[in-house]
Amino acid sequence: MATLTATPQQLTRANLQIAAFGNADNFIEPAFPGQVLNPYAFLVDISERVHTREMAITNVLAAAGIGMWSYSVYSKKFHLCPVASGFLGMKGSSTFGLGVLMQKLVQWNQKHVLDTAKTACRTQQEFETELHINTADGCYGRWLKITGRLYCSDGLAMKMMGTMTDITAAKQEELRKNDLMAFLNHELRTPLSTIKLYIQNTARVARMENNKPLEDKMLKADQQTVSMTQLINNFLTLSQVQDSKLSLQQSRFNLAELVEQVTADMMVLYPDRKFKLKVSKAIWVTADYDKLVQVLVNYVNNAVKFSSVKSVVTLSCGTVDGEAIVTVQDKGRGIKPADQKLLFCRYSRIHHENAAGTKGYGLGLYLSREIVESHGGEVGVNSEYGKGSVFYFRLPM
């Protein structure tokens, strides 16, 4: 076996070069420090026993429909077992360069795959991503889940290895579900908007005619349309969160104005409730306006739901430590310390002896957390049992 002489600093620099991906046509040529008697000495010295074990593992995975792949840092070639080759439309074991793989991928998927692999090389961590493969037949193409990691020997990057699984059926079902959610979202919003308009017009006429009983009924009906709209929004957001595709339509806006607008809407929606607004100045953030409205409405609905009619709900907006913070305070039942940890978990609903008539799916706070965290922010609650709660979210400015 040939020997390598190099300083630790040289090895570090070499590893950074070796682990870094190049463009789609080629990779950065690795520069080996020190005296190299035989360049092939850097290839992994696999004994017959190790090779036999790897073959056994590959055969077991193949029986489960899982393919194996590897990429050599030095030959700059991918090697796929027969199962993995079949996923890409090839026969038997195959060896090819990065350019061939890029040609197999749908164009929009190429950069994401490369960026994921580069990050895994730099951090020397495992990665998992999806490949969208071009196919001649089928409108969806083929979807593969690929996992892998970089392996080193004596401090030098040697090869990447991992598994490949066909997830086309699951992906097609996911896409169909997304199409259904989008369809329902559109088809339900349109009649709801029409119903809401008729209800509000009827309430206005009842008010002009001094028909208090009818006006009260219309206001209650209006509350139900708002609740239904919020439910649609929550389930649509849930679908996006489950698919790890929560899309944000970000823009620059005054967060204080958003809080003022939501407070005004809540005053109309809950005329028998008292709301208080505390906003000091303009607070500009870059975020998804509609998604943050959804979060704040979730907070206010909970405050109204779990506090008495005569109590005050206070909405505030300010800055703390260079971050924007929005709070909703109520004087309701409060939350026990042990229950506070569960509040923002999916489908969690805190049991309360007086909450028998309270409706809900336990999604509002969970989705609020997902939305705020997708903005790089944080959600939380401060509560004293029996004395009320303060729900808040922070956002970077």
C-alpha positions in Angstrom: 0.0 0.0 0.0 1.4 3.4 -0.9 1.7 6.1 1.7 0.6 9.7 1.8 2.4 12.5 3.6 0.6 15.7 4.3 0.0 18.2 7.1 -3.4 18.3 8.9 -4.0 21.8 7.3 -3.4 20.3 3.8 -5.7 17.4 4.5 -8.4 19.8 5.6 -8.1 21.9 2.4 -8.1 18.8 0.3 -11.2 17.4 1.9 -13.1 20.6 1.2 -12.2 20.4 -2.4 -12.9 16.7 -2.7 -16.3 17.0 -1.0 -17.5 20.0 -3.0 -19.6 19.3 -6.1 -18.8 20.9 -9.3 -21.1 21.8 -12.2 -23.4 19.4 -14.0 -20.7 18.3 -16.4 -17.8 17.7 -14.0 -16.6 17.9 -10.5 -13.7 19.9 -9.0 -10.5 18.0 -9.6 -9.3 16.8 -6.2 -5.8 18.1 -5.3 -3.8 15.6 -3.3 -1.2 17.1 -0.9 2.0 15.3 0.0 3.9 12.7 -2.0 1.8 10.1 -3.8 3.6 7.0 -4.9 0.4 5.5 -6.4 -2.7 7.6 -6.9 -4.9 4.5 -6.9 -3.9 3.8 -3.4 -6.5 6.2 -2.3 -9.3 4.0 -3.6 -11.1 2.1 -0.8 -9.2 -1.1 0.0 -12.2 -3.5 0.2 -11.4 -6.9 1.4 -13.2 -9.9 0.1 -15.1 -10.2 3.3 -16.4 -6.7 3.2 -17.3 -7.0 -0.5 -19.3 -10.2 0.3 -21.1 -8.4 3.1 -22.0 -5.5 0.9 -23.3 -7.8 -1.8 -25.4 -9.6 0.8 -26.9 -6.3 1.9 -27.6 -5.3 -1.7 -29.4 -8.6 -2.4 -31.6 -8.3 0.8 -32.5 -4.7 -0.2 -33.2 -5.7 -3.7 -35.7 -8.3 -2.5 -37.5 -5.4 -0.8 -37.5 -3.3 -3.9 -34.7 -1.0 -2.7 -31.8 -0.1 -4.9 -28.2 0.8 -3.9 -26.1 3.5 -5.5 -22.6 4.9 -4.9 -20.5 7.7 -6.3 -16.7 7.6 -6.4 -14.9 10.9 -5.6 -11.9 9.9 -7.8 -13.5 8.2 -10.8 -16.4 10.8 -10.8 -18.8 8.0 -11.7 -22.0 6.7 -10.2 -22.6 3.0 -9.9 -26.1 1.6 -9.6 -27.2 -1.9 -8.7 -29.7 -3.6 -11.1 -32.7 -2.4 -9.0 -31.6 1.2 -9.0 -30.7 1.0 -12.7 -34.2 -0.2 -13.4 -35.6 2.9 -11.7 -33.7 5.1 -14.2 -34.8 3.0 -17.2 -31.5 1.1 -17.5 -30.8 -2.6 -17.5 -28.4 -4.4 -15.2 -25.7 -2.7 -13.1 -24.8 0.6 -14.6 -21.9 3.1 -14.3 -22.2 6.7 -15.6 -21.2 10.3 -14.9 -23.1 13.2 -13.3 -24.2 14.6 -16.7 -26.1 11.5 -17.5 -28.0 11.7 -14.1 -28.8 15.4 -14.8 -30.3 14.4 -18.1 -32.6 11.9 -16.4 -34.0 14.5 -14.0 -36.8 16.9 -14.7 -35.1 20.3 -15.1 -36.7 22.0 -12.0 -35.4 19.2 -9.9 -31.8 19.3 -10.9 -30.6 22.3 -8.7 -32.4 21.0 -5.6 -30.7 17.6 -5.9 -27.3 19.1 -6.4 -27.7 21.6 -3.5 -28.8 18.9 -1.2 -25.8 16.7 -2.0 -23.4 19.6 -1.7 -24.7 20.4 1.7 -24.4 16.7 2.8 -20.8 16.7 1.6 -19.8 19.8 3.5 -21.5 18.8 6.7 -20.7 15.1 6.3 -24.3 14.3 7.3 -26.9 11.9 5.8 -29.3 13.4 3.3 -32.7 12.4 1.8 -34.3 14.0 -1.2 -36.6 13.2 -4.1 -35.7 12.7 -7.8 -38.2 13.4 -10.4 -37.3 11.3 -13.4 -38.2 12.1 -17.0 -40.1 9.2 -18.6 -41.5 8.8 -22.1 -44.9 7.6 -20.8 -47.1 8.8 -18.0 -48.0 12.4 -17.2 -46.4 12.3 -13.8 -43.1 10.7 -14.7 -41.3 8.6 -12.1 -40.5 9.7 -8.5 -37.6 8.2 -6.5 -36.6 8.8 -2.9 -32.8 8.8 -2.5 -30.8 8.7 0.7 -27.1 8.8 1.1 -24.0 10.1 2.9 -20.3 10.8 2.3 -17.8 8.2 3.5 -14.2 9.1 4.4 -11.1 7.0 5.0 -8.2 8.3 7.1 -9.7 11.8 6.9 -10.1 11.8 3.1 -13.5 11.8 1.2 -13.8 8.6 -0.7 -17.3 8.0 -1.9 -21.0 8.6 -1.4 -23.4 5.7 -0.9 -27.1 5.3 -0.3 -30.4 3.8 -1.2 -33.0 4.5 -3.9 -36.7 3.7 -3.6 -39.5 4.1 -6.1 -42.2 6.3 -4.6 -44.2 7.1 -7.8 -47.5 5.6 -6.5 -47.4 7.5 -3.3 -46.4 10.7 -5.1 -49.2 10.4 -7.6 -51.7 9.9 -4.7 -50.2 13.0 -3.0 -50.6 15.1 -6.2 -54.2 13.9 -6.6 -54.9 14.8 -3.0 -53.4 18.3 -3.5 -55.5 18.8 -6.6 -58.6 17.8 -4.7 -57.7 20.2 -1.8 -57.2 23.0 -4.3 -60.5 22.2 -6.0 -62.4 22.1 -2.7 -60.7 25.3 -1.6 -61.9 27.1 -4.7 -65.3 25.6 -5.0 -66.2 26.1 -1.3 -64.9 29.7 -1.1 -67.1 30.9 -3.9 -70.5 29.9 -2.5 -69.4 30.9 1.0 -68.6 34.4 -0.2 -72.0 34.7 -1.8 -73.8 33.4 1.3 -71.8 35.8 3.5 -72.8 38.7 1.3 -76.5 37.9 1.5 -76.3 37.5 5.2 -74.6 40.8 5.7 -77.1 42.6 3.5 -80.0 41.0 5.4 -78.4 42.1 8.7 -78.0 45.6 7.4 -81.7 45.8 6.3 -82.8 44.4 9.6 -80.8 47.0 11.4 -82.4 49.8 9.3 -85.9 48.4 10.0 -85.0 48.1 13.7 -85.6 44.3 13.6 -83.3 43.3 16.4 -84.2 39.6 16.5 -83.5 39.1 12.8 -80.3 41.2 13.0 -79.0 39.0 15.8 -79.7 35.8 13.9 -77.9 37.2 10.8 -74.9 38.1 12.8 -74.7 34.6 14.3 -75.0 33.2 10.8 -72.2 35.4 9.7 -70.0 34.1 12.5 -70.6 30.6 11.2 -69.5 31.5 7.6 -66.3 33.0 9.1 -65.7 29.8 11.1 -66.3 27.7 8.0 -63.8 29.8 6.0 -61.3 29.5 8.8 -61.8 25.7 8.8 -61.2 25.5 5.1 -58.0 27.6 5.5 -56.8 25.4 8.3 -57.3 22.1 6.4 -55.7 23.6 3.2 -52.7 24.7 5.3 -52.6 21.3 7.0 -52.4 19.6 3.6 -49.4 21.8 2.6 -47.7 21.2 5.9 -48.1 17.4 5.6 -46.5 17.5 2.2 -43.7 19.8 3.4 -44.8 22.3 0.8 -46.2 25.2 2.8 -46.0 28.0 0.3 -45.4 31.6 1.4 -46.4 34.6 -0.7 -44.2 37.1 1.0 -44.4 40.9 0.8 -43.3 43.9 2.8 -46.1 45.3 5.0 -46.8 47.0 8.3 -47.6 44.4 10.9 -49.3 46.9 13.1 -51.8 47.6 10.4 -52.5 43.9 10.1 -53.3 43.6 13.8 -55.5 46.7 13.6 -57.5 45.2 10.7 -57.9 41.9 12.4 -59.1 43.6 15.6 -61.7 45.6 13.6 -62.9 42.4 11.9 -63.2 40.6 15.2 -65.3 43.5 16.7 -67.8 43.1 13.8 -67.7 39.3 14.1 -68.2 39.3 17.9 -70.3 42.4 18.7 -71.0 41.2 22.2 -67.3 41.0 23.1 -64.9 43.7 24.2 -61.6 44.1 22.3 -58.7 46.3 23.2 -55.9 47.3 20.8 -52.3 48.3 21.8 -50.2 49.4 18.8 -47.4 51.8 19.3 -45.8 52.4 15.8 -45.4 51.0 12.4 -43.5 47.6 12.4 -42.4 46.5 8.9 -41.9 42.8 8.2 -41.5 40.7 5.1 -44.0 37.8 5.4 -47.1 36.2 4.0 -49.9 38.6 5.0 -52.8 36.1 4.6 -51.0 33.4 6.6 -50.3 35.8 9.5 -53.9 36.8 9.4 -54.8 33.1 9.7 -52.5 32.8 12.8 -53.9 35.9 14.5 -57.5 34.9 13.8 -56.8 31.4 15.3 -55.4 33.1 18.4 -58.4 35.5 18.8 -60.9 32.7 18.2 -59.3 30.7 21.0 -59.3 33.7 23.3 -63.1 34.3 22.6 -63.8 30.6 22.9 -62.2 30.1 26.3 -63.1 33.4 28.1 -66.3 34.8 29.4 -68.5 37.2 27.4 -67.8 40.2 29.7 -64.0 39.8 29.7 -61.7 41.8 27.5 -59.5 40.4 24.7 -56.4 42.5 24.1 -54.4 42.5 20.9 -50.9 44.2 20.8 -48.0 44.6 18.5 -44.5 45.8 19.3 -40.9 45.0 19.1 -38.6 43.0 21.6 -34.9 42.5 21.1 -35.1 43.5 17.4 -38.0 41.2 16.6 -41.6 41.9 16.0 -44.0 40.4 18.5 -47.8 40.1 18.4 -49.8 39.0 21.5 -53.4 38.1 22.2 -54.3 38.3 25.9 -57.5 37.0 27.5 -58.8 36.8 31.0 -60.2 33.3 30.6 -59.6 30.0 32.2 -55.9 29.8 31.9 -53.8 26.7 31.2 -52.1 24.4 33.6 -48.3 24.2 33.1 -48.4 20.5 32.2 -50.9 21.3 29.4 -49.0 24.2 28.0 -46.4 21.9 26.4 -49.2 20.2 24.3 -50.9 23.3 23.0 -49.1 23.6 19.7 -49.1 19.9 19.0 -51.2 18.5 16.2 -54.8 17.6 17.2 -54.2 18.5 20.8 -57.1 19.8 22.8 -56.7 20.6 26.5 -59.4 19.1 28.7 -61.2 21.5 30.9 -64.1 20.8 33.2 -66.2 23.6 31.7 -65.2 23.0 28.1 -67.8 20.3 27.2 -69.5 22.4 24.6 -66.3 23.7 22.9 -65.9 22.6 19.3 -62.7 22.2 17.3 -60.2 19.9 15.8 -57.1 21.0 17.7 -55.5 22.2 14.4 -55.5 26.0 14.9 -52.5 26.4 17.2 -50.5 23.6 15.5 -50.9 25.3 12.1 -50.1 28.6 13.7 -46.8 27.2 14.9 -46.0 25.7 11.4 -46.8 29.1 9.7 -44.7 31.2 12.1 -41.8 28.8 12.1 -41.8 28.7 8.3 -41.1 32.5 8.6 -38.2 31.9 10.9 -40.3 33.0 13.9 -41.5 31.5 17.2 -44.8 30.9 18.9 -45.5 30.6 22.6 -47.9 31.1 25.5 -47.7 32.6 29.0 -50.6 31.5 31.2 -51.6 31.2 34.8 -54.4 28.7 35.5 -57.6 30.5 36.4 -56.3 33.9 35.5 -56.0 33.9 31.7 -53.4 33.5 29.0 -51.2 35.5 26.6 -50.5 33.8 23.3 -47.7 35.4 21.2 -45.7 35.0 18.0 -42.3 36.6 17.1 -41.0 37.4 13.7 -37.7 38.6 12.4 -37.8 42.2 11.1 
